[in-house]
Amino acid sequence: MDVGDKTTEGLIVCADSKWSHDQVEFIADAAIKAIIDKKPAEESLSEGSVSGIDGKLLNQMLSALACTMLEAAKMDLSNEELRSLLTNEHEMVPQRAQAIANMYGKQKASLRSVLAQSSSASALPTLVSTDWRMDIDVADSMDRVNKKPLYHMSLQTLASAASRFTGTGSGNPEQDIRFAMTEEQLEELLFRLRDACRTAEGAQV
């Protein structure tokens, strides 16, 4: 199961032996409740249950566990398959991995229901809308005036299900991704997008 680099890094933090099993179980339980109830996970955590874990690491652990369980539910993994994945691929001790897998198993149906209702069934943001503008860069030379177009793109995205439901994002689920391209780069992007469209059409046949 490919959960991405950031989630993998978060699972490494969760596997760290300096945290007690109870602490990680509290965080996993809070992540599940946050996904299902759609409330910030911090509301489910008491100060004592996560003492010694700073805010940045706590958010990293919450997000990693939420993403992992959402992806496991999406792939319809069993408790044992998730336990094996946490133990073998992320070097989590069996006791901790089993506890997380058991929590996942109890709420698997609810997690799958959340995924069915969500427009984002992965850890990646969803594209909501696009916008663009063109600027002309004018360069004077002794022989002639060179006009080079520069295209500015804005992609508005909606944060993934995991970050929306755990409250570990920036606070605003909608974010803009902005970048600029030359005419050549725009042509290359269009070529790749057309290729992706052809591939998608072929898969539907």
Rosetta constraint file for C-alpha pairs under 8 A:
AtomPair CA 1 CA 71 HARMONIC 7.80 0.50
AtomPair CA 1 CA 72 HARMONIC 7.74 0.50
AtomPair CA 1 CA 85 HARMONIC 7.99 0.50
AtomPair CA 3 CA 7 HARMONIC 5.91 0.50
AtomPair CA 3 CA 8 HARMONIC 6.64 0.50
AtomPair CA 3 CA 67 HARMONIC 7.29 0.50
AtomPair CA 3 CA 68 HARMONIC 6.55 0.50
AtomPair CA 3 CA 71 HARMONIC 7.21 0.50
AtomPair CA 3 CA 123 HARMONIC 7.52 0.50
AtomPair CA 4 CA 8 HARMONIC 6.18 0.50
AtomPair CA 5 CA 9 HARMONIC 6.14 0.50
AtomPair CA 6 CA 10 HARMONIC 6.26 0.50
AtomPair CA 6 CA 64 HARMONIC 7.47 0.50
AtomPair CA 7 CA 11 HARMONIC 6.18 0.50
AtomPair CA 7 CA 60 HARMONIC 7.92 0.50
AtomPair CA 7 CA 63 HARMONIC 7.17 0.50
AtomPair CA 7 CA 64 HARMONIC 4.46 0.50
AtomPair CA 7 CA 65 HARMONIC 7.77 0.50
AtomPair CA 7 CA 67 HARMONIC 6.91 0.50
AtomPair CA 7 CA 68 HARMONIC 7.31 0.50
AtomPair CA 8 CA 12 HARMONIC 6.34 0.50
AtomPair CA 8 CA 64 HARMONIC 7.12 0.50
AtomPair CA 8 CA 90 HARMONIC 7.47 0.50
AtomPair CA 9 CA 13 HARMONIC 6.56 0.50
AtomPair CA 9 CA 64 HARMONIC 7.88 0.50
AtomPair CA 10 CA 14 HARMONIC 6.35 0.50
AtomPair CA 10 CA 60 HARMONIC 5.24 0.50
AtomPair CA 10 CA 61 HARMONIC 5.13 0.50
AtomPair CA 10 CA 63 HARMONIC 7.42 0.50
AtomPair CA 10 CA 64 HARMONIC 4.95 0.50
AtomPair CA 10 CA 65 HARMONIC 7.72 0.50
AtomPair CA 11 CA 15 HARMONIC 6.16 0.50
AtomPair CA 11 CA 61 HARMONIC 6.70 0.50
AtomPair CA 11 CA 64 HARMONIC 5.85 0.50
AtomPair CA 11 CA 65 HARMONIC 7.01 0.50
AtomPair CA 11 CA 90 HARMONIC 6.68 0.50
AtomPair CA 12 CA 16 HARMONIC 6.45 0.50
AtomPair CA 12 CA 90 HARMONIC 6.45 0.50
AtomPair CA 12 CA 91 HARMONIC 7.70 0.50
AtomPair CA 12 CA 92 HARMONIC 7.87 0.50
AtomPair CA 13 CA 57 HARMONIC 7.58 0.50
AtomPair CA 13 CA 60 HARMONIC 7.94 0.50
AtomPair CA 13 CA 61 HARMONIC 6.64 0.50
AtomPair CA 14 CA 19 HARMONIC 7.62 0.50
AtomPair CA 14 CA 24 HARMONIC 6.49 0.50
AtomPair CA 14 CA 61 HARMONIC 5.95 0.50
AtomPair CA 14 CA 92 HARMONIC 7.88 0.50
AtomPair CA 15 CA 90 HARMONIC 7.52 0.50
AtomPair CA 15 CA 91 HARMONIC 6.84 0.50
AtomPair CA 15 CA 92 HARMONIC 4.81 0.50
AtomPair CA 15 CA 93 HARMONIC 7.10 0.50
AtomPair CA 15 CA 96 HARMONIC 7.93 0.50
AtomPair CA 16 CA 92 HARMONIC 7.96 0.50
AtomPair CA 19 CA 23 HARMONIC 6.35 0.50
AtomPair CA 19 CA 24 HARMONIC 6.90 0.50
AtomPair CA 20 CA 24 HARMONIC 6.61 0.50
AtomPair CA 21 CA 25 HARMONIC 6.08 0.50
AtomPair CA 21 CA 95 HARMONIC 7.95 0.50
AtomPair CA 21 CA 96 HARMONIC 5.93 0.50
AtomPair CA 22 CA 26 HARMONIC 6.05 0.50
AtomPair CA 22 CA 49 HARMONIC 7.79 0.50
AtomPair CA 23 CA 27 HARMONIC 6.33 0.50
AtomPair CA 23 CA 49 HARMONIC 5.83 0.50
AtomPair CA 23 CA 50 HARMONIC 5.80 0.50
AtomPair CA 24 CA 28 HARMONIC 6.09 0.50
AtomPair CA 24 CA 96 HARMONIC 7.74 0.50
AtomPair CA 25 CA 29 HARMONIC 6.03 0.50
AtomPair CA 25 CA 96 HARMONIC 7.64 0.50
AtomPair CA 25 CA 99 HARMONIC 6.94 0.50
AtomPair CA 25 CA 100 HARMONIC 6.63 0.50
AtomPair CA 26 CA 30 HARMONIC 6.16 0.50
AtomPair CA 26 CA 45 HARMONIC 7.12 0.50
AtomPair CA 26 CA 49 HARMONIC 6.77 0.50
AtomPair CA 26 CA 50 HARMONIC 7.87 0.50
AtomPair CA 27 CA 31 HARMONIC 6.13 0.50
AtomPair CA 27 CA 45 HARMONIC 7.27 0.50
AtomPair CA 27 CA 50 HARMONIC 7.84 0.50
AtomPair CA 27 CA 61 HARMONIC 7.40 0.50
AtomPair CA 27 CA 62 HARMONIC 6.22 0.50
AtomPair CA 28 CA 32 HARMONIC 6.32 0.50
AtomPair CA 28 CA 62 HARMONIC 6.86 0.50
AtomPair CA 28 CA 65 HARMONIC 6.09 0.50
AtomPair CA 28 CA 66 HARMONIC 7.54 0.50
AtomPair CA 28 CA 100 HARMONIC 6.60 0.50
AtomPair CA 28 CA 103 HARMONIC 7.86 0.50
AtomPair CA 29 CA 33 HARMONIC 6.23 0.50
AtomPair CA 29 CA 103 HARMONIC 7.03 0.50
AtomPair CA 30 CA 34 HARMONIC 6.00 0.50
AtomPair CA 30 CA 41 HARMONIC 5.18 0.50
AtomPair CA 30 CA 42 HARMONIC 7.41 0.50
AtomPair CA 30 CA 44 HARMONIC 5.45 0.50
AtomPair CA 30 CA 45 HARMONIC 6.58 0.50
AtomPair CA 30 CA 62 HARMONIC 7.76 0.50
AtomPair CA 31 CA 35 HARMONIC 6.29 0.50
AtomPair CA 31 CA 41 HARMONIC 5.71 0.50
AtomPair CA 31 CA 62 HARMONIC 5.63 0.50
AtomPair CA 31 CA 63 HARMONIC 7.52 0.50
AtomPair CA 31 CA 65 HARMONIC 6.67 0.50
AtomPair CA 31 CA 66 HARMONIC 5.38 0.50
AtomPair CA 31 CA 166 HARMONIC 6.18 0.50
AtomPair CA 32 CA 36 HARMONIC 6.29 0.50
AtomPair CA 32 CA 66 HARMONIC 6.53 0.50
AtomPair CA 32 CA 69 HARMONIC 7.99 0.50
AtomPair CA 32 CA 104 HARMONIC 7.81 0.50
AtomPair CA 32 CA 107 HARMONIC 7.70 0.50
AtomPair CA 33 CA 37 HARMONIC 5.63 0.50
AtomPair CA 33 CA 38 HARMONIC 7.60 0.50
AtomPair CA 33 CA 39 HARMONIC 7.76 0.50
AtomPair CA 33 CA 41 HARMONIC 7.16 0.50
AtomPair CA 33 CA 44 HARMONIC 7.77 0.50
AtomPair CA 34 CA 38 HARMONIC 5.01 0.50
AtomPair CA 34 CA 39 HARMONIC 4.93 0.50
AtomPair CA 34 CA 40 HARMONIC 5.77 0.50
AtomPair CA 34 CA 41 HARMONIC 4.97 0.50
AtomPair CA 34 CA 165 HARMONIC 5.55 0.50
AtomPair CA 34 CA 166 HARMONIC 5.25 0.50
AtomPair CA 35 CA 39 HARMONIC 7.37 0.50
AtomPair CA 35 CA 66 HARMONIC 7.25 0.50
AtomPair CA 35 CA 111 HARMONIC 7.47 0.50
AtomPair CA 35 CA 114 HARMONIC 7.57 0.50
AtomPair CA 35 CA 161 HARMONIC 7.86 0.50
AtomPair CA 35 CA 162 HARMONIC 6.88 0.50
AtomPair CA 35 CA 165 HARMONIC 4.75 0.50
AtomPair CA 35 CA 166 HARMONIC 6.19 0.50
AtomPair CA 36 CA 110 HARMONIC 6.75 0.50
AtomPair CA 36 CA 111 HARMONIC 6.66 0.50
AtomPair CA 36 CA 114 HARMONIC 6.65 0.50
AtomPair CA 36 CA 165 HARMONIC 7.75 0.50
AtomPair CA 37 CA 165 HARMONIC 7.92 0.50
AtomPair CA 38 CA 164 HARMONIC 7.83 0.50
AtomPair CA 38 CA 165 HARMONIC 4.80 0.50
AtomPair CA 38 CA 166 HARMONIC 7.24 0.50
AtomPair CA 39 CA 43 HARMONIC 7.44 0.50
AtomPair CA 39 CA 165 HARMONIC 6.24 0.50
AtomPair CA 39 CA 166 HARMONIC 6.78 0.50
AtomPair CA 39 CA 167 HARMONIC 7.33 0.50
AtomPair CA 40 CA 44 HARMONIC 7.89 0.50
AtomPair CA 40 CA 165 HARMONIC 6.60 0.50
AtomPair CA 40 CA 166 HARMONIC 5.05 0.50
AtomPair CA 40 CA 167 HARMONIC 4.73 0.50
AtomPair CA 40 CA 168 HARMONIC 7.85 0.50
AtomPair CA 41 CA 45 HARMONIC 6.92 0.50
AtomPair CA 41 CA 62 HARMONIC 7.61 0.50
AtomPair CA 41 CA 165 HARMONIC 7.96 0.50
AtomPair CA 41 CA 166 HARMONIC 5.22 0.50
AtomPair CA 41 CA 167 HARMONIC 6.71 0.50
AtomPair CA 42 CA 46 HARMONIC 7.95 0.50
AtomPair CA 45 CA 49 HARMONIC 6.53 0.50
AtomPair CA 45 CA 50 HARMONIC 7.25 0.50
AtomPair CA 46 CA 50 HARMONIC 7.05 0.50
AtomPair CA 47 CA 51 HARMONIC 6.11 0.50
AtomPair CA 53 CA 57 HARMONIC 6.41 0.50
AtomPair CA 53 CA 58 HARMONIC 6.11 0.50
AtomPair CA 54 CA 58 HARMONIC 6.11 0.50
AtomPair CA 55 CA 59 HARMONIC 6.16 0.50
AtomPair CA 56 CA 60 HARMONIC 6.24 0.50
AtomPair CA 57 CA 61 HARMONIC 6.12 0.50
AtomPair CA 58 CA 62 HARMONIC 6.11 0.50
AtomPair CA 59 CA 63 HARMONIC 5.99 0.50
AtomPair CA 59 CA 168 HARMONIC 5.71 0.50
AtomPair CA 60 CA 64 HARMONIC 6.08 0.50
AtomPair CA 60 CA 168 HARMONIC 7.91 0.50
AtomPair CA 61 CA 65 HARMONIC 6.11 0.50
AtomPair CA 62 CA 66 HARMONIC 6.05 0.50
AtomPair CA 62 CA 166 HARMONIC 7.03 0.50
AtomPair CA 62 CA 168 HARMONIC 7.56 0.50
AtomPair CA 63 CA 67 HARMONIC 5.99 0.50
AtomPair CA 63 CA 162 HARMONIC 6.52 0.50
AtomPair CA 63 CA 163 HARMONIC 6.40 0.50
AtomPair CA 63 CA 166 HARMONIC 6.76 0.50
AtomPair CA 63 CA 168 HARMONIC 6.42 0.50
AtomPair CA 64 CA 68 HARMONIC 6.00 0.50
AtomPair CA 65 CA 69 HARMONIC 6.14 0.50
AtomPair CA 66 CA 70 HARMONIC 6.09 0.50
AtomPair CA 66 CA 162 HARMONIC 5.61 0.50
AtomPair CA 66 CA 166 HARMONIC 7.33 0.50
AtomPair CA 67 CA 71 HARMONIC 6.04 0.50
AtomPair CA 67 CA 122 HARMONIC 7.72 0.50
AtomPair CA 67 CA 123 HARMONIC 6.04 0.50
AtomPair CA 67 CA 162 HARMONIC 5.37 0.50
AtomPair CA 68 CA 72 HARMONIC 6.03 0.50
AtomPair CA 69 CA 73 HARMONIC 6.02 0.50
AtomPair CA 69 CA 104 HARMONIC 6.52 0.50
AtomPair CA 69 CA 111 HARMONIC 7.91 0.50
AtomPair CA 70 CA 74 HARMONIC 6.05 0.50
AtomPair CA 70 CA 111 HARMONIC 6.51 0.50
AtomPair CA 70 CA 112 HARMONIC 7.70 0.50
AtomPair CA 70 CA 115 HARMONIC 7.48 0.50
AtomPair CA 70 CA 121 HARMONIC 7.80 0.50
AtomPair CA 70 CA 122 HARMONIC 7.42 0.50
AtomPair CA 70 CA 162 HARMONIC 7.25 0.50
AtomPair CA 71 CA 75 HARMONIC 6.19 0.50
AtomPair CA 71 CA 121 HARMONIC 7.89 0.50
AtomPair CA 71 CA 122 HARMONIC 6.52 0.50
AtomPair CA 71 CA 123 HARMONIC 7.75 0.50
AtomPair CA 72 CA 76 HARMONIC 6.01 0.50
AtomPair CA 72 CA 77 HARMONIC 5.26 0.50
AtomPair CA 72 CA 82 HARMONIC 6.93 0.50
AtomPair CA 73 CA 77 HARMONIC 6.13 0.50
AtomPair CA 73 CA 108 HARMONIC 6.06 0.50
AtomPair CA 73 CA 111 HARMONIC 6.25 0.50
AtomPair CA 73 CA 112 HARMONIC 5.60 0.50
AtomPair CA 74 CA 112 HARMONIC 6.47 0.50
AtomPair CA 74 CA 115 HARMONIC 7.08 0.50
AtomPair CA 74 CA 121 HARMONIC 7.17 0.50
AtomPair CA 77 CA 81 HARMONIC 5.81 0.50
AtomPair CA 77 CA 82 HARMONIC 6.39 0.50
AtomPair CA 78 CA 82 HARMONIC 6.35 0.50
AtomPair CA 78 CA 105 HARMONIC 7.08 0.50
AtomPair CA 79 CA 83 HARMONIC 6.15 0.50
AtomPair CA 79 CA 101 HARMONIC 5.02 0.50
AtomPair CA 79 CA 102 HARMONIC 6.23 0.50
AtomPair CA 79 CA 104 HARMONIC 6.92 0.50
AtomPair CA 79 CA 105 HARMONIC 5.39 0.50
AtomPair CA 80 CA 84 HARMONIC 6.03 0.50
AtomPair CA 80 CA 101 HARMONIC 7.09 0.50
AtomPair CA 81 CA 85 HARMONIC 6.15 0.50
AtomPair CA 82 CA 86 HARMONIC 6.20 0.50
AtomPair CA 82 CA 101 HARMONIC 5.85 0.50
AtomPair CA 83 CA 87 HARMONIC 6.12 0.50
AtomPair CA 83 CA 94 HARMONIC 7.55 0.50
AtomPair CA 83 CA 97 HARMONIC 5.18 0.50
AtomPair CA 83 CA 98 HARMONIC 5.44 0.50
AtomPair CA 83 CA 100 HARMONIC 7.55 0.50
AtomPair CA 83 CA 101 HARMONIC 5.35 0.50
AtomPair CA 84 CA 88 HARMONIC 5.77 0.50
AtomPair CA 84 CA 89 HARMONIC 7.85 0.50
AtomPair CA 84 CA 97 HARMONIC 7.86 0.50
AtomPair CA 85 CA 89 HARMONIC 5.33 0.50
AtomPair CA 85 CA 90 HARMONIC 6.95 0.50
AtomPair CA 86 CA 90 HARMONIC 4.99 0.50
AtomPair CA 86 CA 91 HARMONIC 6.47 0.50
AtomPair CA 86 CA 92 HARMONIC 5.63 0.50
AtomPair CA 86 CA 97 HARMONIC 5.76 0.50
AtomPair CA 87 CA 91 HARMONIC 4.90 0.50
AtomPair CA 87 CA 92 HARMONIC 4.63 0.50
AtomPair CA 87 CA 93 HARMONIC 6.09 0.50
AtomPair CA 87 CA 94 HARMONIC 6.05 0.50
AtomPair CA 87 CA 97 HARMONIC 6.18 0.50
AtomPair CA 88 CA 92 HARMONIC 7.50 0.50
AtomPair CA 92 CA 96 HARMONIC 6.67 0.50
AtomPair CA 92 CA 97 HARMONIC 5.94 0.50
AtomPair CA 93 CA 97 HARMONIC 6.17 0.50
AtomPair CA 94 CA 98 HARMONIC 5.82 0.50
AtomPair CA 95 CA 99 HARMONIC 6.28 0.50
AtomPair CA 96 CA 100 HARMONIC 6.39 0.50
AtomPair CA 97 CA 101 HARMONIC 6.10 0.50
AtomPair CA 98 CA 102 HARMONIC 6.04 0.50
AtomPair CA 99 CA 103 HARMONIC 6.38 0.50
AtomPair CA 100 CA 104 HARMONIC 6.21 0.50
AtomPair CA 101 CA 105 HARMONIC 6.08 0.50
AtomPair CA 102 CA 106 HARMONIC 6.34 0.50
AtomPair CA 103 CA 107 HARMONIC 6.52 0.50
AtomPair CA 104 CA 108 HARMONIC 5.54 0.50
AtomPair CA 107 CA 111 HARMONIC 6.15 0.50
AtomPair CA 108 CA 112 HARMONIC 6.16 0.50
AtomPair CA 109 CA 113 HARMONIC 6.23 0.50
AtomPair CA 110 CA 114 HARMONIC 6.31 0.50
AtomPair CA 111 CA 115 HARMONIC 6.36 0.50
AtomPair CA 112 CA 116 HARMONIC 6.18 0.50
AtomPair CA 113 CA 117 HARMONIC 6.34 0.50
AtomPair CA 114 CA 118 HARMONIC 6.06 0.50
AtomPair CA 115 CA 119 HARMONIC 7.73 0.50
AtomPair CA 115 CA 120 HARMONIC 7.36 0.50
AtomPair CA 115 CA 121 HARMONIC 5.38 0.50
AtomPair CA 115 CA 161 HARMONIC 7.89 0.50
AtomPair CA 116 CA 121 HARMONIC 7.64 0.50
AtomPair CA 118 CA 161 HARMONIC 6.93 0.50
AtomPair CA 119 CA 126 HARMONIC 7.67 0.50
AtomPair CA 120 CA 124 HARMONIC 7.45 0.50
AtomPair CA 120 CA 125 HARMONIC 7.05 0.50
AtomPair CA 120 CA 126 HARMONIC 6.14 0.50
AtomPair CA 120 CA 160 HARMONIC 5.76 0.50
AtomPair CA 120 CA 161 HARMONIC 5.68 0.50
AtomPair CA 121 CA 160 HARMONIC 7.63 0.50
AtomPair CA 121 CA 161 HARMONIC 6.67 0.50
AtomPair CA 122 CA 160 HARMONIC 6.53 0.50
AtomPair CA 122 CA 161 HARMONIC 6.92 0.50
AtomPair CA 122 CA 162 HARMONIC 7.94 0.50
AtomPair CA 123 CA 160 HARMONIC 5.22 0.50
AtomPair CA 123 CA 161 HARMONIC 6.74 0.50
AtomPair CA 123 CA 162 HARMONIC 6.36 0.50
AtomPair CA 123 CA 163 HARMONIC 7.95 0.50
AtomPair CA 124 CA 159 HARMONIC 7.25 0.50
AtomPair CA 124 CA 160 HARMONIC 5.29 0.50
AtomPair CA 125 CA 157 HARMONIC 5.90 0.50
AtomPair CA 125 CA 158 HARMONIC 5.35 0.50
AtomPair CA 125 CA 159 HARMONIC 4.56 0.50
AtomPair CA 125 CA 160 HARMONIC 4.59 0.50
AtomPair CA 126 CA 157 HARMONIC 5.32 0.50
AtomPair CA 126 CA 158 HARMONIC 5.07 0.50
AtomPair CA 126 CA 159 HARMONIC 6.62 0.50
AtomPair CA 126 CA 160 HARMONIC 6.81 0.50
AtomPair CA 127 CA 155 HARMONIC 6.89 0.50
AtomPair CA 127 CA 156 HARMONIC 6.11 0.50
AtomPair CA 127 CA 157 HARMONIC 4.48 0.50
AtomPair CA 127 CA 158 HARMONIC 6.45 0.50
AtomPair CA 128 CA 155 HARMONIC 7.57 0.50
AtomPair CA 128 CA 156 HARMONIC 5.46 0.50
AtomPair CA 128 CA 157 HARMONIC 5.17 0.50
AtomPair CA 128 CA 158 HARMONIC 6.46 0.50
AtomPair CA 129 CA 155 HARMONIC 6.10 0.50
AtomPair CA 129 CA 156 HARMONIC 5.19 0.50
AtomPair CA 129 CA 157 HARMONIC 7.19 0.50
AtomPair CA 130 CA 153 HARMONIC 7.39 0.50
AtomPair CA 130 CA 154 HARMONIC 5.69 0.50
AtomPair CA 130 CA 155 HARMONIC 4.64 0.50
AtomPair CA 130 CA 156 HARMONIC 6.06 0.50
AtomPair CA 131 CA 153 HARMONIC 5.98 0.50
AtomPair CA 131 CA 154 HARMONIC 5.11 0.50
AtomPair CA 131 CA 155 HARMONIC 6.62 0.50
AtomPair CA 132 CA 151 HARMONIC 6.95 0.50
AtomPair CA 132 CA 152 HARMONIC 5.41 0.50
AtomPair CA 132 CA 153 HARMONIC 4.50 0.50
AtomPair CA 132 CA 154 HARMONIC 6.03 0.50
AtomPair CA 133 CA 151 HARMONIC 5.91 0.50
AtomPair CA 133 CA 152 HARMONIC 5.29 0.50
AtomPair CA 133 CA 153 HARMONIC 6.85 0.50
AtomPair CA 134 CA 149 HARMONIC 6.44 0.50
AtomPair CA 134 CA 150 HARMONIC 5.66 0.50
AtomPair CA 134 CA 151 HARMONIC 4.55 0.50
AtomPair CA 134 CA 152 HARMONIC 6.15 0.50
AtomPair CA 135 CA 149 HARMONIC 5.66 0.50
AtomPair CA 135 CA 150 HARMONIC 5.14 0.50
AtomPair CA 135 CA 151 HARMONIC 6.40 0.50
AtomPair CA 135 CA 152 HARMONIC 7.76 0.50
AtomPair CA 136 CA 147 HARMONIC 6.19 0.50
AtomPair CA 136 CA 148 HARMONIC 5.61 0.50
AtomPair CA 136 CA 149 HARMONIC 4.49 0.50
AtomPair CA 136 CA 150 HARMONIC 6.13 0.50
AtomPair CA 137 CA 146 HARMONIC 7.99 0.50
AtomPair CA 137 CA 147 HARMONIC 5.66 0.50
AtomPair CA 137 CA 148 HARMONIC 5.03 0.50
AtomPair CA 137 CA 149 HARMONIC 6.04 0.50
AtomPair CA 137 CA 150 HARMONIC 6.99 0.50
AtomPair CA 138 CA 145 HARMONIC 6.81 0.50
AtomPair CA 138 CA 146 HARMONIC 5.72 0.50
AtomPair CA 138 CA 147 HARMONIC 4.67 0.50
AtomPair CA 138 CA 148 HARMONIC 6.48 0.50
AtomPair CA 139 CA 145 HARMONIC 5.87 0.50
AtomPair CA 139 CA 146 HARMONIC 5.09 0.50
AtomPair CA 139 CA 147 HARMONIC 6.49 0.50
AtomPair CA 140 CA 144 HARMONIC 6.54 0.50
AtomPair CA 140 CA 145 HARMONIC 4.72 0.50
AtomPair CA 140 CA 146 HARMONIC 6.35 0.50
AtomPair CA 141 CA 145 HARMONIC 6.00 0.50
AtomPair CA 141 CA 146 HARMONIC 7.62 0.50
AtomPair CA 148 CA 182 HARMONIC 7.98 0.50
AtomPair CA 149 CA 182 HARMONIC 6.61 0.50
AtomPair CA 149 CA 183 HARMONIC 6.44 0.50
AtomPair CA 150 CA 180 HARMONIC 6.72 0.50
AtomPair CA 150 CA 181 HARMONIC 5.83 0.50
AtomPair CA 150 CA 182 HARMONIC 5.02 0.50
AtomPair CA 150 CA 183 HARMONIC 6.66 0.50
AtomPair CA 151 CA 180 HARMONIC 5.48 0.50
AtomPair CA 151 CA 181 HARMONIC 5.11 0.50
AtomPair CA 151 CA 182 HARMONIC 6.21 0.50
AtomPair CA 151 CA 183 HARMONIC 7.20 0.50
AtomPair CA 151 CA 186 HARMONIC 7.62 0.50
AtomPair CA 152 CA 178 HARMONIC 7.27 0.50
AtomPair CA 152 CA 179 HARMONIC 5.91 0.50
AtomPair CA 152 CA 180 HARMONIC 4.38 0.50
AtomPair CA 152 CA 181 HARMONIC 6.49 0.50
AtomPair CA 153 CA 178 HARMONIC 5.65 0.50
AtomPair CA 153 CA 179 HARMONIC 5.47 0.50
AtomPair CA 153 CA 180 HARMONIC 6.07 0.50
AtomPair CA 153 CA 181 HARMONIC 7.89 0.50
AtomPair CA 154 CA 176 HARMONIC 6.23 0.50
AtomPair CA 154 CA 177 HARMONIC 5.62 0.50
AtomPair CA 154 CA 178 HARMONIC 4.52 0.50
AtomPair CA 154 CA 179 HARMONIC 6.79 0.50
AtomPair CA 155 CA 176 HARMONIC 5.49 0.50
AtomPair CA 155 CA 177 HARMONIC 5.02 0.50
AtomPair CA 155 CA 178 HARMONIC 6.44 0.50
AtomPair CA 156 CA 174 HARMONIC 6.73 0.50
AtomPair CA 156 CA 175 HARMONIC 5.68 0.50
AtomPair CA 156 CA 176 HARMONIC 4.43 0.50
AtomPair CA 156 CA 177 HARMONIC 6.35 0.50
AtomPair CA 157 CA 174 HARMONIC 5.56 0.50
AtomPair CA 157 CA 175 HARMONIC 5.33 0.50
AtomPair CA 157 CA 176 HARMONIC 6.15 0.50
AtomPair CA 157 CA 177 HARMONIC 7.49 0.50
AtomPair CA 158 CA 173 HARMONIC 5.50 0.50
AtomPair CA 158 CA 174 HARMONIC 4.60 0.50
AtomPair CA 158 CA 175 HARMONIC 6.48 0.50
AtomPair CA 159 CA 163 HARMONIC 6.32 0.50
AtomPair CA 159 CA 164 HARMONIC 6.07 0.50
AtomPair CA 159 CA 169 HARMONIC 7.54 0.50
AtomPair CA 159 CA 173 HARMONIC 4.93 0.50
AtomPair CA 159 CA 174 HARMONIC 6.29 0.50
AtomPair CA 159 CA 175 HARMONIC 7.49 0.50
AtomPair CA 160 CA 164 HARMONIC 6.11 0.50
AtomPair CA 161 CA 165 HARMONIC 6.05 0.50
AtomPair CA 162 CA 166 HARMONIC 6.07 0.50
AtomPair CA 163 CA 167 HARMONIC 5.74 0.50
AtomPair CA 163 CA 168 HARMONIC 5.26 0.50
AtomPair CA 163 CA 169 HARMONIC 5.26 0.50
AtomPair CA 164 CA 168 HARMONIC 7.22 0.50
AtomPair CA 164 CA 169 HARMONIC 6.72 0.50
AtomPair CA 164 CA 173 HARMONIC 6.35 0.50
AtomPair CA 167 CA 171 HARMONIC 6.87 0.50
AtomPair CA 169 CA 173 HARMONIC 7.03 0.50
AtomPair CA 181 CA 185 HARMONIC 5.54 0.50
AtomPair CA 181 CA 186 HARMONIC 5.99 0.50
AtomPair CA 182 CA 186 HARMONIC 6.20 0.50
AtomPair CA 183 CA 187 HARMONIC 6.26 0.50
AtomPair CA 184 CA 188 HARMONIC 6.32 0.50
AtomPair CA 185 CA 189 HARMONIC 6.20 0.50
AtomPair CA 186 CA 190 HARMONIC 6.17 0.50
AtomPair CA 187 CA 191 HARMONIC 6.14 0.50
AtomPair CA 188 CA 192 HARMONIC 6.35 0.50
AtomPair CA 189 CA 193 HARMONIC 6.16 0.50
AtomPair CA 190 CA 194 HARMONIC 6.05 0.50
AtomPair CA 191 CA 195 HARMONIC 6.19 0.50
AtomPair CA 192 CA 196 HARMONIC 6.17 0.50
AtomPair CA 193 CA 197 HARMONIC 6.20 0.50
AtomPair CA 194 CA 198 HARMONIC 6.23 0.50
AtomPair CA 195 CA 199 HARMONIC 6.25 0.50
AtomPair CA 196 CA 200 HARMONIC 6.16 0.50
AtomPair CA 197 CA 201 HARMONIC 6.13 0.50
AtomPair CA 198 CA 202 HARMONIC 6.15 0.50
AtomPair CA 199 CA 203 HARMONIC 6.27 0.50
AtomPair CA 200 CA 204 HARMONIC 6.54 0.50
AtomPair CA 201 CA 205 HARMONIC 6.77 0.50
